[in-house]
Amino acid sequence: MTYAPLWVKSNFSFLEGASHPPELVEQAHAHGLPAVALTDRDGVHGVVAAHARAKDLGIKLLLGAEVTIGDPDDPTVVPQAVVLLATDRSGYGNLCQLLSRARQRCAKGHALATLADVAAAASGLLALCPRPALLPPLRDPFGDRLYALCCRHLLARERPAEAALRAAARAFDVKVAGGNEVLYHHRDRQRLQDVLTCIRHGTTLATAGTLLCANAEHDLKSPFAMQQLFSDDPKALATTLQIAERCTFSLTELRYRYPLERLPDGQTPSTWLRELTLQGAAERYPDGIPEPVQNQLERELALIDELDYGGYFLTMHEVVRFCRQQGILCQGRGSAANSAVCYCLGVTAVDPTRIDLLFERFLSRERAEPPDIDLDIEHERREEVIQWVYQRHGRRHAAMVANVIRYRVRSSVREVGKALGIPATALDRMGKLLGSRFASMDTGALAHAGLHDIAEIHEHLLELVAQIEDFPRHLSIHPGGFLLGSDPVDTIVPIEPATMPGRTVIQWDKYAIEELGLFKLDLLGLGALHHIHLALDLIRKHEGRELTMATIPAEDPATYERICRADTVGVFQIESRAQMSMLPRLQPRTFYDLVIEVAIVRPGPIQGDMVHPYLRRRRGDEQPEYPHPSLQQVLQKTLGVPIFQEQVMKIAMLAGGYTPGEADQLRRDMAAWRSQGQIERHRDKLIGRMVHNGIPAEFAERVFSQILGFGEYGFPESHAASFALITYVTAWLRQHHPAAFVCGLLNALPMGFYSAATIVDDGKRRGVPIRPLDVCWSRWDCTLERGEDDELAVRMGLGFVKGLTARDRQLLDAVAPPFESFDDFVVRTRLPVPALVRLAEAGAFDSFGLSRRQALWHARNATPPPAHALPLPAAEGPVPVLPGLSTSERIEWDYRSSCHSTRGHPLAALRAVLQQRRMPTAAQLNALPDGKHTRFVGLVICRQQPGTASGVTFYTLEDETGFVNLVVWRPVFERHAIIARTAVLLGVDGKVQAEGAVVHLIADRLFVPELAVAVDGATTRSFH
């Protein structure tokens, strides 16, 4: 006799269940069970993943949740759980709304429903009560859909509890179902479940006591095991099958409707979209719409109408219109740039007909899935747009998509180790030292962290960290994804409060949205757009020149010349070490060169071995070759080398016989549910067809390797084109308005690769005057001011002083400088003593003729007046004679107090010492010949360990003259692991590798320099 598990919790019962939803479904299928429920605690977070796997395996999935019932007005009432299962679509909607109400009355991560809530939601739901107290109040609302759930886990205390439950069931004429509370798919996960319990309760295994389950009987059991468990009452198991039969709802029944915009009288979404598109086309093409564009628009509009996607495009147009009306910079990107309709609506700035973009990458009849439009918005003003969307559609019809925060190796080590009782110092050491090189824990990683004795507890740590990796930890918010619905969203998925005020979030992430084919509106924050906006405002204010992204002169030779020299600190997309290394090789001279540059330093082209062939052909070292005449049109603009996703898709269509929909499915399969097996089903099909059509097998294999390399990091040409526009604009601003560029970049931080210190030093090297922060001249943000020679200079803002609070900012903003004296500043600003001390340490009172130590003396003895006191000067007292600071000491204080210095670089004062040790500057090193051995000392400003780099770590080192690109291969890295991972000031013995304008220092040895320099405030950014 078989049965159906009805109370099953996955790891989406956060820190309680110990199995992924698909694992539970797979185990039920392996046991031959006809159905299995998923009933996570107060949510349906994992149902889509379970649904997808159940659909593949052909097993019935029952959808429900364990709902926590209590009294929100009486915290002494112990909450109880009831399991609710949806019998039909209306019941599922009621469950989602019930969970939404339960979540909204509690703090994030908690939920509490009342009995009245549950009773009101009873229609279309089955209730399974494991405790007798809930049977009486739920009997009337649920009627014959109420069951007593007898759970057995071989515990003595369960016998009297079950007797009481059965007695209550008889008294209220309620049927009894049998089962167990499933917390994991296999009993081997018991230890992990114990650890999860400890993490949830903030305790350790040694002290958890009765918080832990007493045995391993919470597994998903086979029919035989369950028959033995209920040998005295087989009818209870038969009842579970009856319950499964009553639950007919499946997620395939969800009928999602996109909300319709307010339309003019007599217009349908399709007719209104056509009218707006043609209006936009007339503006884009004032001399007349070219015939190819007209044809493309007709083709796109017809498909949009056929698939009934007009409302989605109208929404994007409305959002963009709102942004433009409010003066908020925005730009569509991603696959949307493949659409001529999006271009004419003003959603994107890329004309897809001019660079031959593939519309099927964006929208396909065969795929019949929602289009994906990413709208980048300047990050400082994105919240305005988000709140407008909430207001425009209503809280029940709009909610943000979740982002599931999952365990990775560092968080796993820290939390699992704490539960195991491993000392905090050891865990902290492991957390700091473990990086991407140890994507999974092993004995080598433990030894690397200093735990050389592999004790039993360390073996447990290894095992448990491997098991918990990728487990959901908690919900966060997607960077900007919205789910909008014509029907209330909370009838599709529960909505709960987010941590951020004013935000609400659904219980599904973007993968669930994609699996179900729901429309997602992506409003993403982009710091580069905010940087551009700030710079353009500064140019308007201080130079009287009105510029927009659209009116910045195109194809400026001086801008490209600077890009070719890799002089690109702060330039969007091409400021990383890898991009700077590529720029002198690729030598971009046109906009399309920038499109290629943005895309070529990516895992796809690198893994497919496409980069070097392209560079050789671009230099003229070899002629472009096309593996088949049919592919020349596809590959001509990239010299016979496929670089973009669209090209790979076109190759699949032309040489592999794929339909447009199949070609896009090929791309999507690489990232479907992060599964590594999806793409393999295309290997034989694609390579075989290409070879059959005359494509060399070696080229076909390389193309498939490139497809594997794209994965989730694949870069479509349309995406690169959208980003290249911003790249060019920021590079042009850097070339022609350097002061506004630097000032805007500093005010837009944090963003990009570099710290304020690096940006300041780079600006100074390029001739931008940068003046120190000073209370008589500085505002909170950096500003521009004219010098005696009428040259624009950047004045550093007080916001860079560490430790100043939001309240301090309000006080400073309320009073305009200049100030007559220190006392005048204290009286007028009314800043508290801690803020005065921090300003004094940063040198912000220099203009008063006070040294920093003198300013500190005054600050520590200052008494800010009461709010309504008369502005009387402070009483004078004797000031001791305090020694001044040397230049190097002032630079040291600058870094410690504000993480930068306008007075000089930390290494400048040590240059004489370094020269005595025959150590070159960065500028001198970059002029050394290939193969020259040298030593160098610099600040580490960036570390990168890309997954495609075959065990190499790239560093950017800096001194007062510029940057050095350092390459550390794995043997050297492992030999100096602690220094390599943690040093801020790094010494290197190595050999120069010079290839044209590209220079690297290849490390043979790393060391900590013995120098009298303090770099407390210097920051290093590590990227993996």
C-alpha positions, -999 to +999 in steps of 0.1 A: +000+000+000+013+034-009+006+069+006+011+106-001+034+127+022+014+157+031+036+177+056+068+183+037+092+211+044+121+220+021+150+243+028+127+271+019+113+267+054+144+288+061+169+271+084+145+242+092+141+220+061+174+203+050+166+194+014+161+213-018+126+211-032+137+191-063+154+166-040+122+159-022+103+155-054+129+131-068+129+110-036+091+107-037+094+096-074+121+071-065+098+056-038+071+053-064+047+076-046+018+090-066+020+124-051+039+146-027+030+179-010+053+209-005+042+228+026+069+251+037+066+273+068+045+303+061+054+305+024+054+291-011+090+301-019+101+268-032+070+256-051+081+266-086+114+246-084+094+216-071+067+221-098+093+221-125+109+189-113+076+172-107+065+181-142+097+165-156+092+133-136+054+130-140+046+130-103+017+150-088+027+179-066+003+192-039+007+228-031+003+243+003+020+257+033+024+253+071+007+283+085+016+296+120-015+306+140-014+328+170-027+359+187-008+391+176-023+410+206-012+384+232+025+373+228+020+348+257-002+326+235+020+298+221+016+297+182+004+265+166+008+252+131-018+240+106-011+226+072-032+240+044-034+224+009-050+240-021-077+220-038-083+244-067-071+277-081-093+298-058-080+280-028-044+287-039-052+323-043-068+324-008-037+307+006-014+333-010-036+362+004-036+345+039+002+342+039+004+378+028-017+390+057+003+368+081+036+383+069+025+419+068+016+420+105+051+408+116+087+417+113+106+405+082+111+367+083+082+360+106+045+354+101+014+351+123-021+343+111-052+345+133-079+319+135-102+345+119-077+348+090-076+311+084-114+307+086-119+335+061-095+319+037-110+283+040-127+281+006-107+259-017-083+247+010-079+215+030-067+218+066-045+192+083-043+197+121-015+180+140-027+193+173-062+188+188-067+224+199-073+236+164-100+211+154-129+228+172-124+264+158-117+251+122-145+225+121-172+248+108-151+269+083-136+238+066-163+211+071-153+178+055-120+195+043-106+194+079-084+164+088-065+154+119-029+147+109-013+120+131+025+122+128+047+095+141+085+098+147+090+069+171+089+091+202+072+079+234+057+113+241+038+111+208+015+083+220-006+103+245-006+133+221-019+111+193-046+097+216-058+132+224-058+141+187-078+110+178-103+116+206-109+152+194-112+139+158-140+115+169-157+142+189-159+165+159-163+138+132-130+146+115-111+120+095-076+110+105-046+110+081-012+095+089+023+107+081+053+124+095+067+158+094+092+156+066+123+178+070+147+161+046+146+137+017+170+112+032+179+105+068+216+113+061+206+149+063+197+147+100+230+162+111+226+191+087+190+197+100+204+198+135+229+224+125+203+245+107+182+244+139+212+257+158+218+285+133+181+295+135+181+297+173+216+312+176+229+283+197+254+254+193+249+216+191+263+213+226+237+236+241+207+232+218+190+205+240+154+198+231+155+223+202+168+194+182+148+166+168+153+135+188+160+111+159+163+108+121+126+099+116+118+132+097+129+117+063+106+112+033+098+076+039+091+047+015+057+031+013+070+000+031+085+021+060+052+040+063+032+008+063+052-005+092+048+027+110+010+027+106+005-011+106-022-006+133-041+020+112-037+015+074-068+035+069-049+067+080-025+062+050-054+055+026-068+089+037-037+106+025-044+093-010-079+106-008-066+140+002-042+139-028-071+132-051-090+161-038-061+185-045-063+191-082-046+225-084-013+229-104+008+259-111+000+253-148-035+267-140-022+302-132-035+326-158-015+357-155-027+389-171-004+419-176-021+451-164-035+473-192-024+509-193-049+537-194-057+540-231-072+569-251-108+564-261-112+539-289-076+526-287-065+490-280-031+483-266-019+473-301-033+504-319-020+528-292+014+511-293+015+514-331+007+551-329+033+559-302+059+538-321+053+557-354+054+590-336+088+580-321+100+568-354+093+601-370+114+618-343+142+593-346+143+596-384+133+633-392+142+628-428+118+599-432+116+564-419+139+542-440+123+513-456+143+486-437+132+503-404+096+504-416+097+467-425+113+458-391+087+479-372+058+462-390+073+427-383+078+435-346+044+452-341+027+422-358+044+397-334+037+419-304+001+420-313-001+383-320+014+375-286-006+402-268+024+419-253+014+454-261+007+463-225+042+455-215+057+478-241+033+506-231+043+502-195+080+506-204+072+536-224+053+551-195+081+545-171+106+561-195+083+591-200+081+595-162+118+595-159+123+621-187+096+643-171+114+642-138+149+647-153+160+612-143+186+597-166+176+562-178+184+539-207+171+505-217+196+478-224+200+440-228+179+422-253+155+452-256+181+469-277+174+443-304+139+459-309+133+487-333+100+493-314+120+499-282+143+523-300+114+543-315+096+544-281+128+559-265+133+529-243+168+522-258+193+544-276+206+518-300+192+515-335+191+478-340+189+481-378+222+498-380+242+471-363+221+442-375+208+430-341+188+398-339+152+404-329+146+368-320+171+373-292+145+396-277+111+381-288+102+348-304+069+334-316+081+299-308+093+307-273+061+327-266+078+341-234+077+376-221+103+399-234+131+410-211+137+448-209+162+461-184+159+498-177+190+513-162+182+543-140+207+566-122+210+548-089+205+579-066+170+585-081+158+549-088+138+549-056+116+577-070+108+555-100+101+525-078+077+544-056+060+558-086+054+523-099+039+513-066+017+544-066+007+539-103-003+503-100-012+499-063+004+477-036-016+446-044-009+448-082+028+456-079+055+440-058+093+435-062+108+402-071+128+384-044+164+376-044+172+345-025+204+349-004+221+315-005+250+300+015+284+303-001+316+290+013+324+319+036+290+322+052+287+284+054+320+281+073+311+309+097+276+297+106+282+260+105+314+263+124+297+284+151+270+257+155+297+231+158+314+251+185+346+258+166+363+289+182+353+322+167+390+332+161+395+302+138+363+308+120+372+345+115+406+334+101+390+310+077+363+335+066+390+361+057+414+337+040+389+317+020+383+331-014+371+320-048+401+297-050+383+275-025+349+275-041+342+244-020+358+234+013+384+206+014+413+195+037+436+218+017+414+247+024+414+239+061+452+236+061+454+269+043+433+285+070+457+272+097+437+241+108+464+215+100+451+189+125+420+174+108+401+165+138+367+148+137+349+181+141+368+195+111+356+165+091+321+173+101+327+209+091+338+198+056+308+176+051+282+200+064+296+230+045+294+209+013+258+200+020+246+235+030+262+253+000+235+269-022+209+265+006+186+296+009+195+317+039+169+344+037+150+366+012+163+399-001+151+421-029+160+417-066+180+447-077+150+461-095+126+435-107+088+442-104+060+417-109+029+436-121-005+420-124-039+429-138-053+407-111-039+412-076-004+398-074-012+383-039-035+358-056-005+344-075+022+346-049+023+360-013+036+395-008+056+403+023+073+435+037+109+440+027+136+453+051+138+485+032+109+509+042+083+514+015+092+481-003+072+449-006+085+417-021+070+385-035+082+351-023+096+341-057+129+350-074+136+358-110+141+321-118+107+312-106+092+342-126+110+330-158+099+294-153+062+304-151+065+328-179+054+359-159+063+394-169+091+411-150+097+448-152+134+455-144+143+489-130+180+487-123+202+512-106+233+522-125+259+544-109+274+555-142+242+573-152+242+591-119+279+600-125+270+614-160+241+634-146+262+650-119+290+658-144+265+674-169+250+695-141+284+707-131+293+716-167+261+735-171+266+754-138+303+762-141+310+762-178+276+774-192+274+745-217+242+726-220+249+690-229+229+657-229+240+622-236+224+626-270+242+659-279+277+649-268+298+648-300+302+614-315+334+596-326+358+621-310+394+612-320+409+626-288+386+605-267+395+573-285+432+582-283+430+583-245+410+551-245+437+534-266+462+544-240+441+527-213+438+560-195+404+550-183+401+552-145+365+558-137+353+552-173+323+529-173+330+493-183+366+497-194+383+506-162+390+471-149+425+457-150+415+432-177+399+459-198+429+482-194+451+454-206+429+448-237+425+484-248+461+489-261+458+456-280+424+462-295+429+500-301+392+510-303+388+539-328+350+538-334+318+532-315+315+496-328+351+489-316+338+499-281+309+475-285+334+447-291+357+459-263+329+458-238+320+422-248+353+405-256+367+405-220+340+380-209+340+343-201+323+334-234+349+346-258+378+337-235+366+302-228+358+297-266+394+308-274+381+336-296+400+366-282+435+360-296+423+351-332+403+383-332+432+404-321+456+388-347+431+395-374+425+431-362+463+437-363+465+423-398+487+393-387+462+369-403+433+372-427+397+367-416+385+332-423+350+320-425+343+283-418+315+283-443+303+308-469+269+310-452+285+324-421+303+353-437+275+377-432+272+367-395+309+369-387+321+396-411+319+425-386+339+405-360+365+393-386+352+357-387+353+352-349+320+349-330+320+372-300+284+379-292+255+357-282+235+368-312+262+356-335+262+322-318+225+320-322+227+330-359+254+303-364+230+278-348+203+288-372+223+291-404+248+262-399+230+241-373+195+243-388+180+257-356+148+277-357+149+311-341+131+298-310+154+268-308+185+291-310+173+312-281+164+281-261+200+270-266+211+302-249+185+300-221+194+264-213+228+274-201+214+291-171+181+273-165+178+268-128+216+270-127+216+234-139+248+222-156+231+194-176+206+214-197+230+226-223+246+191-230+215+180-248+224+205-276+260+193-280+255+164-304+226+181-322+244+214-329+279+201-336+265+172-357+244+195-378+273+220-383+297+193-394+270+178-417+266+213-433+303+215-440+316+234-409+349+221-396+345+200-365+372+220-347+353+253-353+321+237-342+337+225-309+350+260-303+316+275-308+301+251-284+328+258-258+320+295-262+283+288-255+293+270-223+314+300-214+286+324-218+263+308-192+248+334-170+276+358-179+270+358-216+271+392-233+247+399-261+257+424-287+227+445-279+237+446-242+273+456-252+259+483-276+238+499-248+267+499-224+291+512-251+271+543-253+276+551-216+313+540-220+318+566-247+300+594-228+321+589-197+353+587-217+344+619-235+337+637-202+370+625-189+388+638-219+371+672-223+358+681-189+381+664-165+373+685-134+335+678-138+343+642-145+363+637-113+339+657-091+309+638-104+327+605-100+336+613-064+301+623-056+287+591-072+308+568-051+306+539-042+307+526-077+332+511-102+366+496-093+384+524-075+385+541-042+384+579-036+421+579-030+429+564-064+405+587-082+420+618-064+456+607-073+447+599-109+429+632-113+460+651-100+483+632-123+461+644-152+463+680-141+430+684-123+436+707-092+421+689-062+418+709-030+415+695+005+384+695+025+380+726+046+350+738+066+353+773+051+350+761+015+337+725+015+301+714+014+290+678+021+296+667-015+326+676-036+322+709-055+340+728-083+355+762-078+375+786-099+411+794-092+430+826-098+439+814-133+402+807-139+409+770-139+383+747-124+394+728-093+377+701-073+371+709-036+367+677-016+335+673+004+331+669+041+311+637+034+345+619+030+353+624+067+348+591+084+324+590+113+302+619+104+265+611+108+233+620+089+225+644+117+259+660+114+252+665+077+219+682+085+236+706+108+264+714+083+239+719+054+219+743+075+247+768+077+266+782+047+304+789+049+326+808+052+332+811+090+352+837+108+369+814+133+367+780+149+344+794+176+322+809+150+319+775+133+311+757+166+284+783+175+267+784+141+268+747+133+262+733+168+280+702+159+287+677+187+322+672+200+328+638+182+321+654+149+344+684+157+371+659+166+368+640+133+369+672+113+400+683+132+418+650+125+410+655+088+425+689+087+392+706+080+401+736+102+434+745+085+420+778+071+416+790+107+454+789+111+452+759+134+474+729+131+456+696+135+468+690+170+457+726+179+424+720+163+420+687+182+427+706+214+400+731+207+376+704+195+379+682+225+373+712+248+345+727+228+311+731+243+285+735+216+258+760+228+222+750+235+198+753+206+185+788+216+216+803+231+230+836+220+260+834+196+286+843+222+323+834+217+337+806+237+358+814+267+395+815+259+418+792+277+456+785+276+466+764+246+497+744+251+525+745+225+518+715+202+542+703+176+531+704+139+529+675+115+553+667+088+540+663+052+541+625+055+523+626+088+496+648+074+491+624+045+489+596+071+463+615+091+444+622+059+441+585+050+432+575+085+404+602+088+391+603+052+406+574+032+424+598+008+448+627+007+450+657-017+484+665-002+503+635-017+506+598-020+517+577+010+547+564-010+558+598-022+576+606+010+594+573+008+606+577-027+642+585-017+644+553+004+629+532-024+653+547-049+682+538-026+669+502-027+668+505-065+630+501-067+615+520-096+583+540-097+553+527-115+561+550-145+597+538-146+587+501-143+562+504-172+591+517-194+614+487-186+621+463-214+606+429-217+622+403-195+638+427-171+639+416-135+630+442-109+615+449-075+585+471-068+565+483-039+530+497-042+496+500-026+472+471-035+441+488-049+424+459-066+426+421-066+409+399-092+406+361-094+384+355-125+371+320-129+385+319-165+421+327-154+434+292-148+446+298-112+460+333-116+453+364-095+456+398-111+465+429-089+466+466-096+494+482-076+497+520-073+523+546-063+524+583-068+532+580-105+506+555-116+497+518-118+514+485-122+496+454-134+508+425-113+502+388-122+506+362-095+504+326-106+490+300-083+523+285-070+535+320-059+501+328-045+500+297-024+536+302-012+527+337+001+490+331+007+484+353+037+504+383+022+487+377-012+452+379+003+456+405+030+485+429+023+476+466+016+512+476+009+529+449-012+564+442-023+571+422-054+602+405-069+594+397-105+600+399-142+586+425-166+565+412-194+561+439-221+540+434-252+537+467-270+519+491-247+508+463-224+531+458-194+528+433-166+550+424-137+551+386-133+556+379-096+584+355-085+581+364-048+559+386-026+570+403+006+559+429+031+581+460+027+599+472+058+590+508+055+579+535+079+546+542+063+511+539+076+483+531+052+455+526+078+429+542+056+439+527+023+413+503+009+417+473-014+389+460-035+388+423-043+368+409-072+361+372-080 
